[in-house]
Amino acid sequence: MSSCFKISFLILGGGIAVAHSLASAAEGFPPDQIEFFEKNVRPILAERCQRCHGPEKHENGLRLDARSAILQGSDYGKVVEPGNPGASKLMKAIRHQPGPEPMPKKGEQLSLGEIAALEKWIQMGLPWPEEKVVAAAHAKADPKQHWAFLPVKKPQGGVDDLVGGKLKAAGLDFAPEAEAGALCRRITVSLTGLQPSFEEMQAFRTAAGKDRKAAVEALVDRLLTKPAYGERWARHWLDVARYADTDGYQVAARNTSYPYAYTYRDWVVKSLNEDLPYDQFLMHQLAADRLHPEDKTHPSLAALGFLNVGDRFISDRNLQIDDRIDVVSRGMLGFTVGCARCHDHKFDPIPSKDYYAMYSIFTSSEEPEQNDLPVIGKVADAAAARDYDLKVGEIAKKELDFKRQVYEEIRKPERLAEYLVFAQEAVSIKDRSALRGRAGQLKLRDRVADRWTDFLKRHALNAKPHPVLLAWKEFAALPAGDFAAKAPGVVQQMIKPERGLNAVARNELAKRPVPKSFNDVAVMYADIFATCLSGKEPDNADWKQVREILQTDPSPMSVPVEEANVFFTRKDLDSVVRISNERVKLESTHEGAPPRAMVSVDKPKPQDVGIFIRGNPARRGDAAPRAWLTAFGGEKFTDGSGRLELARRIASKDNPLTARVIVNRVWTQHFGKPLVGQTSDFG
């Protein structure tokens, strides 16, 4: 049998009957409803409601920190009707409908998403974990003594002995031995998902008539060599990995396809068919790039698709990392670390610091752009490959041509003058909110305008202005009403060599008419900058000074044409999306597209984060450095992002939880019912 998904029935520890009794003891609301409450409702109650309706303060006698208290209502009666949001005063209050006092009293009204979450929660009947009972038991118990965390012990006898003992105690016996044809069908469907042929069943009947045990072993061995074995069992793992070949929803009509998701799917199938050990199977999906650091085209890099085939949440980085924490912790460990996003876990030994330690791991990794994903194989059809390369070149030219349009547009002298005037205005306005939308109204690009503003702050409007911008500072200091009257005096001073003004600016100032307004100063500098950018200026020290400040950050002119996308507006993005969609379609459909791996790679510098207080990224608490789960030792990770160290801890033979979780999953698929009822939650 394949060691990757081999059923080791003893892994569950206390025997089948004991494990099953643990699963069947679960009562109350379904796990998915509890998960919905923890992720979508509890944060709203904690952040927006419990300051006035919590354990310390409960206005109007209403508490919203326990289900029983919510059902009891306020001093004025019930506030919710489980299963009937429309009749619930709570919903009317947060919707600001006539009747109850609008809530919350302080702060903005709840968002439409928050209101929808509370409505769904009430419709479900207010699912809420039994906190008091569990918390009391948890406080007394050592989490390391939980049955799922204890080392695996081999019991006396095999599976039949364990089951037989329980049956005998109940006055029962095993079911009759299956007829040979039925047994052949069960084994074949279970291992490959396919029905055996008539000839295969007849051959098995004949072999079983001679030696049933040998016939079963031979059938199993033969089925394990079939490609269908890996294809069938990969389906179940891909469900755990929340595999998809599209991103779901995106804005601006962006193509949501993952052209290379298939390489991850095929890697899973191949790994199962080649009997890859389960520890290696897991480790590659978290850190294949670190396991093969010298080979940037290793086929196993495809395994990293495990981290990247999930939802992109319309480019919300926080939600992407939350999704990765969830798929790793529940999928591999059967541990709901995601519940600690907003607070310490209410049941399991998982503080919020554990969640953000994993957050630090995944935020210290990044996914390259699609065009930069590593190629992990060759295309057999050389002609198709050449045609693909040709079409990729055509699309790349379209992208570069569009960037060049933006690049050249922001360098026109008249546009430079407009940006410089706006930047001077922006510097003088302390309330940046007053500038919101102003650049767009003037048909300027916000990011270009912001960079020119920073440019002036650094080189002109400070105690020691740059020689090139010395005149800018002097003119900027003149009141608008007195500008025309005082400008001649400034000119007379600035054209004196001893004042230190760069000779390029000094010569321009001397030969031009005296500026009548600050706009004329901006035009002069725009002409100087445009001349410098054109490359037509003399190669001397004075022009070199101009060139140096233009070609270094924060000058927007320092950005090369290939990176002009940093200045794109929403309208630009609409145009770029159409070009990008051509590339995605080509990658998805062209026979000459080489296979690429959807990898994650370590960032040059790890980025440990602080705990998000109540899950709010704008409110940071104590640092949460990259580390292993507290319940298992909490060792700090120091090797890059920490993905490889995390992978080794998860796959370690000293971590019995990982083995128990996969055994339970495999058992479920073979027998239709899990040993532990919640296959992704062993807490």
LUMBAMAR-592538 format. One record per residue (C-alpha): residue number from 1; chain; z, x, y. Coordinates in pm, whole numbers, padded with zeros to 5 digits. Layout:
NODE   k c      Z      X      Y
NODE NUM A      Z      X      Y
...
//
This chain:
NODE   k c      Z      X      Y
NODE   1 A  00000  00000  00000
NODE   2 A -00067  00117  00357
NODE   3 A  00236  00304  00486
NODE   4 A  00153  00186  00838
NODE   5 A  00232 -00179  00769
NODE   6 A  00394 -00146  00426
NODE   7 A  00666 -00403  00355
NODE   8 A  01000 -00229  00310
NODE   9 A  01214 -00532  00244
NODE  10 A  01533 -00326  00249
NODE  11 A  01490 -00227  00615
NODE  12 A  01651 -00547  00740
NODE  13 A  01986 -00411  00631
NODE  14 A  02211 -00686  00507
NODE  15 A  01964 -00848  00267
NODE  16 A  01717 -01132  00302
NODE  17 A  01962 -01420  00283
NODE  18 A  02194 -01267  00542
NODE  19 A  01912 -01195  00787
NODE  20 A  01770 -01541  00740
NODE  21 A  02106 -01700  00806
NODE  22 A  02123 -01509  01135
NODE  23 A  01787 -01651  01236
NODE  24 A  01866 -02007  01137
NODE  25 A  02191 -02001  01331
NODE  26 A  02003 -02005  01662
NODE  27 A  02056 -02333  01843
NODE  28 A  01988 -02482  02187
NODE  29 A  01670 -02445  02387
NODE  30 A  01363 -02268  02243
NODE  31 A  01335 -01896  02322
NODE  32 A  01024 -01944  02538
NODE  33 A  01212 -02189  02762
NODE  34 A  01508 -01953  02794
NODE  35 A  01264 -01674  02882
NODE  36 A  01100 -01899  03145
NODE  37 A  01441 -01968  03298
NODE  38 A  01542 -01601  03305
NODE  39 A  01216 -01479  03458
NODE  40 A  01125 -01763  03692
NODE  41 A  01431 -01974  03773
NODE  42 A  01747 -01763  03765
NODE  43 A  01611 -01521  04032
NODE  44 A  01543 -01817  04266
NODE  45 A  01891 -01961  04216
NODE  46 A  02053 -01619  04264
NODE  47 A  01847 -01515  04568
NODE  48 A  01804 -01843  04755
NODE  49 A  02078 -02082  04643
NODE  50 A  02400 -01927  04513
NODE  51 A  02505 -01775  04844
NODE  52 A  02611 -02127  04948
NODE  53 A  02636 -02288  04604
NODE  54 A  02788 -02018  04383
NODE  55 A  03125 -01929  04231
NODE  56 A  03283 -01817  04560
NODE  57 A  03134 -02074  04794
NODE  58 A  03012 -02419  04693
NODE  59 A  02920 -02637  04987
NODE  60 A  02948 -03012  04929
NODE  61 A  03109 -02933  04595
NODE  62 A  02776 -02820  04446
NODE  63 A  02751 -02510  04228
NODE  64 A  02420 -02380  04099
NODE  65 A  02548 -02094  03884
NODE  66 A  02609 -02287  03560
NODE  67 A  02422 -02567  03384
NODE  68 A  02734 -02780  03343
NODE  69 A  02807 -02751  03716
NODE  70 A  02450 -02850  03806
NODE  71 A  02469 -03154  03581
NODE  72 A  02804 -03248  03737
NODE  73 A  02634 -03252  04077
NODE  74 A  02787 -03248  04425
NODE  75 A  03055 -03450  04600
NODE  76 A  02786 -03711  04659
NODE  77 A  02673 -03752  04300
NODE  78 A  02400 -03617  04073
NODE  79 A  02146 -03372  04210
NODE  80 A  01919 -03344  03905
NODE  81 A  01783 -03575  03640
NODE  82 A  01688 -03356  03340
NODE  83 A  01331 -03430  03239
NODE  84 A  01259 -03620  03562
NODE  85 A  01198 -03389  03861
NODE  86 A  01068 -03675  04075
NODE  87 A  01406 -03850  04065
NODE  88 A  01607 -03533  04131
NODE  89 A  01770 -03489  04473
NODE  90 A  01741 -03113  04431
NODE  91 A  01360 -03132  04427
NODE  92 A  01356 -03363  04730
NODE  93 A  01583 -03122  04920
NODE  94 A  01372 -02813  04854
NODE  95 A  01052 -03006  04929
NODE  96 A  01204 -03122  05260
NODE  97 A  01140 -03486  05169
NODE  98 A  01325 -03771  05344
NODE  99 A  01677 -03836  05217
NODE 100 A  01882 -03529  05125
NODE 101 A  01939 -03241  05367
NODE 102 A  01650 -02990  05357
NODE 103 A  01733 -02675  05161
NODE 104 A  01787 -02389  05192
NODE 105 A  01966 -02420  05528
NODE 106 A  01901 -02056  05614
NODE 107 A  01572 -01877  05574
NODE 108 A  01225 -02003  05502
NODE 109 A  01142 -02296  05278
NODE 110 A  01086 -02206  04914
NODE 111 A  00729 -02108  04835
NODE 112 A  00500 -02341  04642
NODE 113 A  00536 -02114  04337
NODE 114 A  00917 -02128  04350
NODE 115 A  00914 -02507  04390
NODE 116 A  00675 -02538  04095
NODE 117 A  00902 -02319  03879
NODE 118 A  01210 -02534  03954
NODE 119 A  01011 -02851  03889
NODE 120 A  00897 -02722  03550
NODE 121 A  01252 -02615  03468
NODE 122 A  01391 -02962  03538
NODE 123 A  01104 -03117  03340
NODE 124 A  01208 -02900  03042
NODE 125 A  01560 -03038  03065
NODE 126 A  01729 -02744  03246
NODE 127 A  01713 -02479  02972
NODE 128 A  02008 -02242  03018
NODE 129 A  02166 -01991  02779
NODE 130 A  02516 -02053  02652
NODE 131 A  02658 -01779  02870
NODE 132 A  03032 -01826  02836
NODE 133 A  03047 -01815  02458
NODE 134 A  02809 -01524  02426
NODE 135 A  02958 -01327  02712
NODE 136 A  03306 -01347  02566
NODE 137 A  03189 -01225  02227
NODE 138 A  02977 -00956  02387
NODE 139 A  03266 -00824  02593
NODE 140 A  03469 -00754  02280
NODE 141 A  03194 -00620  02060
NODE 142 A  03060 -00267  02053
NODE 143 A  02683 -00310  02097
NODE 144 A  02619 -00017  01864
NODE 145 A  02779 -00218  01584
NODE 146 A  02518 -00492  01611
NODE 147 A  02354 -00527  01270
NODE 148 A  02005 -00445  01402
NODE 149 A  02122 -00109  01540
NODE 150 A  02307  00011  01230
NODE 151 A  02148  00268  00999
NODE 152 A  01945  00132  00710
NODE 153 A  02133  00125  00380
NODE 154 A  01964  00082  00049
NODE 155 A  02128 -00209 -00137
NODE 156 A  02171 -00225 -00512
NODE 157 A  01864 -00363 -00686
NODE 158 A  01531 -00478 -00549
NODE 159 A  01414 -00781 -00355
NODE 160 A  01407 -00999 -00666
NODE 161 A  01769 -00910 -00738
NODE 162 A  01876 -01007 -00388
NODE 163 A  01683 -01332 -00391
NODE 164 A  01780 -01408 -00749
NODE 165 A  02150 -01372 -00674
NODE 166 A  02131 -01623 -00391
NODE 167 A  01926 -01865 -00600
NODE 168 A  02168 -01844 -00888
NODE 169 A  02464 -01909 -00656
NODE 170 A  02286 -02223 -00539
NODE 171 A  02210 -02335 -00893
NODE 172 A  01839 -02259 -00856
NODE 173 A  01588 -02031 -01020
NODE 174 A  01258 -01865 -00928
NODE 175 A  00944 -02076 -00912
NODE 176 A  00719 -02061 -01218
NODE 177 A  00487 -01761 -01240
NODE 178 A  00158 -01828 -01059
NODE 179 A -00161 -01880 -01256
NODE 180 A -00375 -01563 -01247
NODE 181 A -00653 -01716 -01036
NODE 182 A -00406 -01853 -00780
NODE 183 A -00229 -01515 -00763
NODE 184 A -00560 -01337 -00705
NODE 185 A -00642 -01576 -00422
NODE 186 A -00298 -01539 -00260
NODE 187 A -00308 -01159 -00267
NODE 188 A -00665 -01141 -00139
NODE 189 A -00610 -01385  00148
NODE 190 A -00283 -01221  00243
NODE 191 A -00429 -00869  00260
NODE 192 A -00782 -00935  00391
NODE 193 A -00781 -01290  00526
NODE 194 A -01080 -01365  00302
NODE 195 A -01119 -01572 -00013
NODE 196 A -01204 -01383 -00334
NODE 197 A -01540 -01452 -00495
NODE 198 A -01562 -01643 -00824
NODE 199 A -01654 -01322 -01003
NODE 200 A -01353 -01137 -00858
NODE 201 A -01117 -01413 -00970
NODE 202 A -01262 -01413 -01319
NODE 203 A -01233 -01034 -01341
NODE 204 A -00869 -01053 -01232
NODE 205 A -00793 -01325 -01488
NODE 206 A -00935 -01105 -01762
NODE 207 A -00741 -00797 -01647
NODE 208 A -00418 -00995 -01599
NODE 209 A -00447 -01131 -01951
NODE 210 A -00420 -00774 -02080
NODE 211 A -00163 -00628 -01836
NODE 212 A -00061 -00848 -01542
NODE 213 A  00136 -00580 -01355
NODE 214 A -00146 -00323 -01381
NODE 215 A -00401 -00587 -01272
NODE 216 A -00197 -00670 -00958
NODE 217 A -00160 -00303 -00865
NODE 218 A -00531 -00240 -00915
NODE 219 A -00624 -00545 -00704
NODE 220 A -00393 -00446 -00422
NODE 221 A -00522 -00087 -00421
NODE 222 A -00883 -00209 -00412
NODE 223 A -00818 -00455 -00128
NODE 224 A -00644 -00189  00079
NODE 225 A -00964  00017  00078
NODE 226 A -01169 -00267  00223
NODE 227 A -01251 -00265  00599
NODE 228 A -01135 -00627  00606
NODE 229 A -00776 -00510  00549
NODE 230 A -00757 -00331  00884
NODE 231 A -00951 -00606  01058
NODE 232 A -00710 -00875  00937
NODE 233 A -00388 -00692  01016
NODE 234 A -00517 -00555  01346
NODE 235 A -00541 -00915  01466
NODE 236 A -00165 -00954  01437
NODE 237 A -00088 -00629  01614
NODE 238 A -00335 -00712  01890
NODE 239 A -00139 -01035  01946
NODE 240 A  00176 -00825  01993
NODE 241 A -00016 -00598  02232
NODE 242 A -00135 -00908  02434
NODE 243 A -00490 -00779  02379
NODE 244 A -00763 -00921  02600
NODE 245 A -01109 -00806  02699
NODE 246 A -01084 -00968  03043
NODE 247 A -00841 -00948  03332
NODE 248 A -00799 -01323  03363
NODE 249 A -00814 -01397  03736
NODE 250 A -00928 -01178  04025
NODE 251 A -01019 -01238  04387
NODE 252 A -01353 -01198  04562
NODE 253 A -01557 -01297  04254
NODE 254 A -01477 -00964  04091
NODE 255 A -01600 -00925  03732
NODE 256 A -01287 -00948  03519
NODE 257 A -01427 -00787  03204
NODE 258 A -01266 -00486  03041
NODE 259 A -01582 -00313  02916
NODE 260 A -01388 -00067  02699
NODE 261 A -01116 -00289  02555
NODE 262 A -01311 -00275  02229
NODE 263 A -01229  00094  02188
NODE 264 A -00859  00008  02164
NODE 265 A -00931 -00275  01920
NODE 266 A -01143 -00049  01702
NODE 267 A -00877  00224  01711
NODE 268 A -00615 -00019  01579
NODE 269 A -00845 -00132  01297
NODE 270 A -00935  00227  01208
NODE 271 A -00570  00340  01214
NODE 272 A -00467  00071  00969
NODE 273 A -00758  00137  00737
NODE 274 A -00688  00512  00743
NODE 275 A -00318  00457  00670
NODE 276 A -00191  00619  00991
NODE 277 A  00189  00648  00962
NODE 278 A  00365  00386  01172
NODE 279 A  00553  00637  01389
NODE 280 A  00222  00801  01485
NODE 281 A  00068  00457  01532
NODE 282 A  00331  00374  01795
NODE 283 A  00346  00714  01963
NODE 284 A -00030  00728  02022
NODE 285 A -00022  00392  02199
NODE 286 A  00233  00522  02448
NODE 287 A  00140  00889  02486
NODE 288 A -00185  00985  02312
NODE 289 A -00281  01193  02615
NODE 290 A  00036  01402  02570
NODE 291 A -00011  01431  02193
NODE 292 A -00360  01580  02242
NODE 293 A -00329  01759  02578
NODE 294 A -00607  02009  02515
NODE 295 A -00870  01757  02405
NODE 296 A -00973  01530  02692
NODE 297 A -01221  01347  02468
NODE 298 A -01002  01291  02161
NODE 299 A -01089  00959  01991
NODE 300 A -00720  00867  01970
NODE 301 A -00702  00838  02349
NODE 302 A -00833  00486  02287
NODE 303 A -00481  00399  02165
NODE 304 A -00358  00400  02526
NODE 305 A -00538  00071  02573
NODE 306 A -00207 -00076  02450
NODE 307 A -00071 -00022  02801
NODE 308 A -00379 -00135  02990
NODE 309 A -00537 -00438  02824
NODE 310 A -00288 -00679  02982
NODE 311 A -00309 -00891  03294
NODE 312 A -00358 -00710  03628
NODE 313 A -00184 -00988  03823
NODE 314 A -00437 -00966  04108
NODE 315 A -00351 -00597  04154
NODE 316 A  00025 -00655  04186
NODE 317 A  00166 -00320  04071
NODE 318 A  00520 -00451  04022
NODE 319 A  00403 -00725  03786
NODE 320 A  00176 -00484  03598
NODE 321 A  00470 -00253  03527
NODE 322 A  00689 -00549  03433
NODE 323 A  00422 -00650  03180
NODE 324 A  00418 -00298  03031
NODE 325 A  00797 -00286  03005
NODE 326 A  00790 -00622  02831
NODE 327 A  00516 -00537  02580
NODE 328 A  00680 -00205  02488
NODE 329 A  01037 -00333  02462
NODE 330 A  00968 -00664  02287
NODE 331 A  00661 -00555  02094
NODE 332 A  00798 -00231  01951
NODE 333 A  01177 -00271  01976
NODE 334 A  01233 -00646  01968
NODE 335 A  01449 -00594  02277
NODE 336 A  01417 -00813  02589
NODE 337 A  01453 -00539  02851
NODE 338 A  01252 -00754  03093
NODE 339 A  01550 -00987  03132
NODE 340 A  01729 -00710  03324
NODE 341 A  01472 -00707  03603
NODE 342 A  01697 -00906  03839
NODE 343 A  02043 -00862  03684
NODE 344 A  02225 -00701  03394
NODE 345 A  02125 -00868  03068
NODE 346 A  02342 -01168  02990
NODE 347 A  02348 -01105  02614
NODE 348 A  02215 -00766  02513
NODE 349 A  02360 -00428  02621
NODE 350 A  02086 -00372  02879
NODE 351 A  02190 -00308  03240
NODE 352 A  01937 -00338  03522
NODE 353 A  01936  00040  03537
NODE 354 A  01766  00046  03194
NODE 355 A  01485 -00178  03321
NODE 356 A  01426  00043  03624
NODE 357 A  01452  00361  03416
NODE 358 A  01152  00227  03223
NODE 359 A  00994  00118  03551
NODE 360 A  01024  00480  03668
NODE 361 A  00844  00594  03352
NODE 362 A  00548  00365  03402
NODE 363 A  00523  00405  03779
NODE 364 A  00504  00781  03712
NODE 365 A  00180  00716  03522
NODE 366 A -00152  00592  03652
NODE 367 A -00479  00459  03515
NODE 368 A -00795  00638  03634
NODE 369 A -01077  00443  03794
NODE 370 A -01314  00291  03540
NODE 371 A -01586  00544  03620
NODE 372 A -01339  00825  03546
NODE 373 A -01214  00701  03210
NODE 374 A -01267  00971  02944
NODE 375 A -01571  00947  02719
NODE 376 A -01454  00960  02357
NODE 377 A -01780  00942  02165
NODE 378 A -02156  00972  02176
NODE 379 A -02427  00709  02171
NODE 380 A -02652  00734  01865
NODE 381 A -02964  00611  02047
NODE 382 A -03065  00896  02280
NODE 383 A -03326  00685  02460
NODE 384 A -03068  00414  02532
NODE 385 A -02826  00676  02662
NODE 386 A -03091  00814  02899
NODE 387 A -03172  00464  03026
NODE 388 A -02801  00399  03080
NODE 389 A -02760  00722  03280
NODE 390 A -03058  00625  03494
NODE 391 A -02915  00282  03574
NODE 392 A -02571  00427  03644
NODE 393 A -02734  00664  03893
NODE 394 A -02906  00372  04066
NODE 395 A -02578  00184  04102
NODE 396 A -02397  00496  04221
NODE 397 A -02665  00542  04488
NODE 398 A -02608  00185  04607
NODE 399 A -02235  00251  04633
NODE 400 A -02287  00577  04823
NODE 401 A -02545  00421  05056
NODE 402 A -02300  00146  05147
NODE 403 A -02023  00399  05210
NODE 404 A -02264  00601  05424
NODE 405 A -02332  00293  05639
NODE 406 A -01960  00260  05710
NODE 407 A -01926  00636  05755
NODE 408 A -02204  00650  06015
NODE 409 A -02100  00330  06191
NODE 410 A -01750  00456  06278
NODE 411 A -01899  00783  06411
NODE 412 A -02130  00632  06673
NODE 413 A -02023  00744  07024
NODE 414 A -01990  00388  07152
NODE 415 A -01772  00294  06854
NODE 416 A -01561  00608  06893
NODE 417 A -01491  00510  07255
NODE 418 A -01387  00158  07151
NODE 419 A -01151  00294  06885
NODE 420 A -00996  00543  07127
NODE 421 A -00933  00277  07393
NODE 422 A -00776  00050  07133
NODE 423 A -00563  00333  06994
NODE 424 A -00426  00409  07343
NODE 425 A -00339  00042  07388
NODE 426 A -00172  00034  07045
NODE 427 A  00046  00335  07126
NODE 428 A  00180  00164  07439
NODE 429 A  00280 -00155  07253
NODE 430 A  00611 -00114  07073
NODE 431 A  00593 -00447  06892
NODE 432 A  00323 -00376  06633
NODE 433 A  00316 -00744  06532
NODE 434 A  00156 -00814  06871
NODE 435 A -00143 -00608  06754
NODE 436 A -00190 -00805  06434
NODE 437 A -00550 -00918  06413
NODE 438 A -00641 -00756  06745
NODE 439 A -00861 -00488  06588
NODE 440 A -01050 -00750  06392
NODE 441 A -01107 -00958  06704
NODE 442 A -01271 -00653  06862
NODE 443 A -01473 -00601  06542
NODE 444 A -01290 -00276  06470
NODE 445 A -01164 -00164  06132
NODE 446 A -00785 -00177  06111
NODE 447 A -00746  00140  05907
NODE 448 A -00975  00342  06134
NODE 449 A -00785  00214  06440
NODE 450 A -00451  00301  06279
NODE 451 A -00564  00655  06211
NODE 452 A -00685  00706  06568
NODE 453 A -00347  00578  06688
NODE 454 A -00170  00836  06471
NODE 455 A -00418  01099  06590
NODE 456 A -00326  01037  06955
NODE 457 A  00046  01041  06878
NODE 458 A  00016  01377  06706
NODE 459 A -00229  01557  06935
NODE 460 A -00208  01393  07280
NODE 461 A  00095  01179  07352
NODE 462 A  00382  01419  07291
NODE 463 A  00572  01696  07467
NODE 464 A  00318  01962  07370
NODE 465 A -00031  01808  07356
NODE 466 A -00315  01993  07186
NODE 467 A -00536  02186  07434
NODE 468 A -00831  01957  07353
NODE 469 A -00628  01644  07439
NODE 470 A -00436  01780  07738
NODE 471 A -00648  01582  07986
NODE 472 A -00605  01268  07777
NODE 473 A -00229  01281  07824
NODE 474 A -00259  01333  08200
NODE 475 A -00495  01038  08247
NODE 476 A -00292  00817  08011
NODE 477 A  00012  00866  08235
NODE 478 A -00166  00706  08538
NODE 479 A -00081  00340  08613
NODE 480 A -00386  00117  08563
NODE 481 A -00368 -00011  08924
NODE 482 A -00365  00339  09072
NODE 483 A -00604  00500  08824
NODE 484 A -00911  00523  09050
NODE 485 A -00705  00661  09340
NODE 486 A -00518  00926  09142
NODE 487 A -00788  01030  08894
NODE 488 A -00959  01281  09135
NODE 489 A -00634  01474  09164
NODE 490 A -00600  01491  08787
NODE 491 A -00957  01617  08759
NODE 492 A -00896  01890  09016
NODE 493 A -00592  02010  08823
NODE 494 A -00748  01990  08476
NODE 495 A -01062  02189  08560
NODE 496 A -00850  02490  08656
NODE 497 A -00862  02735  08361
NODE 498 A -00495  02822  08404
NODE 499 A -00391  02463  08310
NODE 500 A -00491  02538  07950
NODE 501 A -00736  02252  07888
NODE 502 A -00986  02338  07614
NODE 503 A -01309  02466  07775
NODE 504 A -01526  02198  07608
NODE 505 A -01320  01918  07765
NODE 506 A -01286  02114  08093
NODE 507 A -01662  02158  08128
NODE 508 A -01731  01791  08048
NODE 509 A -01472  01683  08303
NODE 510 A -01623  01910  08569
NODE 511 A -01982  01793  08530
NODE 512 A -01916  01419  08496
NODE 513 A -01836  01177  08777
NODE 514 A -01464  01125  08834
NODE 515 A -01349  00857  08588
NODE 516 A -01287  00520  08754
NODE 517 A -01086  00381  08460
NODE 518 A -00932  00504  08140
NODE 519 A -01238  00372  07955
NODE 520 A -01442  00650  08120
NODE 521 A -01198  00908  07977
NODE 522 A -01238  00755  07631
NODE 523 A -01618  00769  07666
NODE 524 A -01602  01137  07759
NODE 525 A -01391  01225  07458
NODE 526 A -01605  01008  07232
NODE 527 A -01913  01205  07343
NODE 528 A -01734  01534  07277
NODE 529 A -01628  01421  06929
NODE 530 A -01972  01284  06845
NODE 531 A -02137  01611  06947
NODE 532 A -01890  01804  06733
NODE 533 A -01952  01576  06432
NODE 534 A -02328  01615  06467
NODE 535 A -02299  01991  06411
NODE 536 A -02511  02070  06719
NODE 537 A -02231  02235  06916
NODE 538 A -02226  02616  06970
NODE 539 A -02026  02815  06718
NODE 540 A -01746  02939  06942
NODE 541 A -01367  02926  06955
NODE 542 A -01352  02627  07192
NODE 543 A -01568  02404  06974
NODE 544 A -01378  02531  06672
NODE 545 A -01060  02386  06824
NODE 546 A -01228  02045  06857
NODE 547 A -01364  02064  06503
NODE 548 A -01025  02157  06355
NODE 549 A -00839  01853  06489
NODE 550 A -01124  01619  06390
NODE 551 A -01143  01752  06035
NODE 552 A -00772  01734  05954
NODE 553 A -00547  01439  05882
NODE 554 A -00472  01194  06044
NODE 555 A -00815  01196  06209
NODE 556 A -01034  00928  06047
NODE 557 A -01321  01171  06091
NODE 558 A -01161  01396  05827
NODE 559 A -01242  01144  05552
NODE 560 A -01559  01245  05357
NODE 561 A -01837  00993  05305
NODE 562 A -01747  00959  04934
NODE 563 A -01404  00822  05035
NODE 564 A -01519  00588  05311
NODE 565 A -01398  00298  05099
NODE 566 A -01048  00355  05246
NODE 567 A -01184  00193  05564
NODE 568 A -01341 -00110  05397
NODE 569 A -01272 -00453  05543
NODE 570 A -01251 -00771  05338
NODE 571 A -01614 -00839  05422
NODE 572 A -01708 -00490  05301
NODE 573 A -01520 -00549  04977
NODE 574 A -01723 -00865  04912
NODE 575 A -02038 -00652  04929
NODE 576 A -01889 -00373  04720
NODE 577 A -01769 -00617  04454
NODE 578 A -02129 -00722  04391
NODE 579 A -02226 -00359  04332
NODE 580 A -01914 -00302  04120
NODE 581 A -01994 -00608  03909
NODE 582 A -02334 -00457  03832
NODE 583 A -02157 -00150  03694
NODE 584 A -01911 -00357  03487
NODE 585 A -02197 -00562  03343
NODE 586 A -02387 -00246  03259
NODE 587 A -02085 -00092  03085
NODE 588 A -02027 -00415  02891
NODE 589 A -02379 -00487  02773
NODE 590 A -02594 -00174  02774
NODE 591 A -02648 -00013  02434
NODE 592 A -02646  00331  02591
NODE 593 A -02299  00302  02748
NODE 594 A -02074  00565  02585
NODE 595 A -01733  00456  02454
NODE 596 A -01449  00528  02694
NODE 597 A -01071  00510  02652
NODE 598 A -00855  00292  02878
NODE 599 A -00602  00568  02929
NODE 600 A -00289  00623  03132
NODE 601 A -00215  00973  03260
NODE 602 A  00092  01129  03418
NODE 603 A  00099  01153  03796
NODE 604 A  00138  01508  03931
NODE 605 A  00489  01420  04049
NODE 606 A  00713  01168  03869
NODE 607 A  00841  00881  04086
NODE 608 A  01190  00764  04000
NODE 609 A  01279  00438  04173
NODE 610 A  01601  00275  04282
NODE 611 A  01716 -00050  04124
NODE 612 A  01552 -00351  04291
NODE 613 A  01851 -00564  04390
NODE 614 A  01796 -00908  04237
NODE 615 A  01443 -00794  04154
NODE 616 A  01347 -00762  04521
NODE 617 A  01143 -00441  04578
NODE 618 A  01240 -00449  04947
NODE 619 A  01611 -00410  04859
NODE 620 A  01686 -00085  04676
NODE 621 A  02009  00009  04502
NODE 622 A  02122  00306  04293
NODE 623 A  01861  00545  04156
NODE 624 A  01728  00474  03808
NODE 625 A  01579  00801  03678
NODE 626 A  01351  00802  03374
NODE 627 A  01571  00769  03065
NODE 628 A  01624  00618  02720
NODE 629 A  01811  00290  02681
NODE 630 A  02182  00310  02752
NODE 631 A  02278  00143  02424
NODE 632 A  02104  00422  02233
NODE 633 A  02241  00715  02434
NODE 634 A  02063  00695  02770
NODE 635 A  01925  01051  02758
NODE 636 A  01734  01151  03073
NODE 637 A  01360  01214  03042
NODE 638 A  01227  01521  03222
NODE 639 A  00884  01583  03066
NODE 640 A  00634  01441  03315
NODE 641 A  00635  01063  03329
NODE 642 A  00861  01046  03023
NODE 643 A  00613  00843  02814
NODE 644 A  00609  01100  02534
NODE 645 A  00988  01121  02523
NODE 646 A  01008  00741  02521
NODE 647 A  00753  00727  02238
NODE 648 A  00951  00976  02031
NODE 649 A  01276  00781  02077
NODE 650 A  01112  00453  01980
NODE 651 A  00940  00601  01672
NODE 652 A  01235  00814  01562
NODE 653 A  01363  00777  01205
NODE 654 A  01708  00764  01364
NODE 655 A  01616  00437  01539
NODE 656 A  01633  00167  01270
NODE 657 A  01557 -00112  01517
NODE 658 A  01189 -00016  01536
NODE 659 A  01146 -00027  01159
NODE 660 A  01328 -00360  01128
NODE 661 A  01108 -00520  01391
NODE 662 A  00780 -00427  01221
NODE 663 A  00908 -00522  00876
NODE 664 A  00999 -00863  01012
NODE 665 A  00653 -00904  01165
NODE 666 A  00476 -00807  00842
NODE 667 A  00703 -01031  00634
NODE 668 A  00618 -01323  00864
NODE 669 A  00245 -01283  00807
NODE 670 A  00281 -01250  00430
NODE 671 A  00524 -01535  00374
NODE 672 A  00480 -01764  00673
NODE 673 A  00841 -01750  00791
NODE 674 A  01023 -01458  00952
NODE 675 A  01349 -01314  00828
NODE 676 A  01473 -01298  01188
NODE 677 A  01356 -01611  01367
NODE 678 A  01273 -01452  01704
NODE 679 A  01036 -01175  01602
NODE 680 A  01039 -01013  01948
NODE 681 A  01411 -01055  02019
NODE 682 A  01658 -00887  01784
NODE 683 A  01938 -00891  02045
//
